Amino acid sequence: MDANKKIGLAGFYGYGNFGDELFYWVFEQFLSDIVKLEITYDLLKKPYFSMEVSQRINELDGILIGGGDIVQPWGIDDRYFNKDYLLKPTFVAGVGVPIRGPQNKHQLEKDWIVEKYKSFLAHNNIKFIHARDPQSAKWIESRTNPNIDIYESPDIVCALDLPASSRPAGSPILGVVTRQRPKDSPDDYSKVQELCEHAIKKGWRIRHIILGTGEVGKKDYLNASDLEVASKELVYTEDLSQLMRSIGECTAFASMKFHGTVVATMYGIPSIVLIPTNKNRNFMKRIGLDNQVAKFDSDQLITIFDNLPESLDKGTIRGLKLDATNACLKLRESIKSTLKI
């Protein structure tokens, strides 16, 4: 099938954030034979577009908005929800709505921001909406009242065909992922260090994976020295396939990044979640492993590690992939029908 139609991708692309780059791969996997995919913006810093946005949109046949926590009730980003996108048929896939607690005062829901999302998502040119968990789907439906049904499934990275990977000979590997976070003071990784030292005493190897490339990878690499484990192996590469394979070689995983947990899960590797955000809780609850959610500074990390299952249920993994694949196929059919491909 010739891919003559052009779809503009609107998301956090080009910065090297692991999950968002995998979203691009998912869209390539399911759509590249029917449309040509291009990132809408061409600059990584404001104003993001080197030409008038409407001029850029005129070059495209449709817009696909997708990638993680981009429906933020406290702010709206022109890279993702630009009113000029609505000049063309617009599809929304894979999005989540992060809900913050009262301790995050600058990230609480704002009525005027919600109204902007409502104006955007209820527009007649919105042709498809998919959310990555029931909580996000419910928020979008109740707050923005779109004119179309919302499709919900597991995170669409679950549909990605992962590169083949297997556990190497020798001691089991505990994969660990930290991340740089915009804070005034550095995160305290002492409990993660205790977990690593505990695993080493039990005969495990520690693999510290820099789960990012580009700008994000550089920041995470600089932050990685805060986890002081003398014998750890450090994996830092610009190759996304290698990053995924490095996860697949692990026997257990502990991650501050959501899509690290997602990829580990799809390889069948039990994972300790080190940041208890809504998306992490919702995903782990979906697979019945919400008892493996903690925080990187929790006293419970060693207890959770000692009680991890040896592997994950293959039926659960097949179910995640099937449901996520069906979501991607529904997106594909919506694009084909709307653009008459």
Secondary structure, DSSP 4 states (H G I P E B T S, - for coil): ----EEEEEESS-SS-BHHHHHHHHHHHHHHTTTEEEEES---SSTT--SS-HHHHHHT-SEEEEEEES--BTTB--TTTS-GGGGGS-EEEEEE------TT-GGGS--HHHHHHHHHHHTSTTEEEEEESSHHHHHHHHHHH--SSPEEE-S-GGGGS-PPP--PPSSS-EEEEE------SS----HHHHHHHHHHHHTT-EEEEE--B-HHHHHHHHHHHTTS--TT-EEE--S-HHHHHHHHHT-SEEEESSHHHHHHHHHTT--EEESS--HHHHHHHHHTT-GGGB--TT-TTHHHHHHT--SS--HHHHHHHHHHHHHHHHHHHHHHHHHHT-
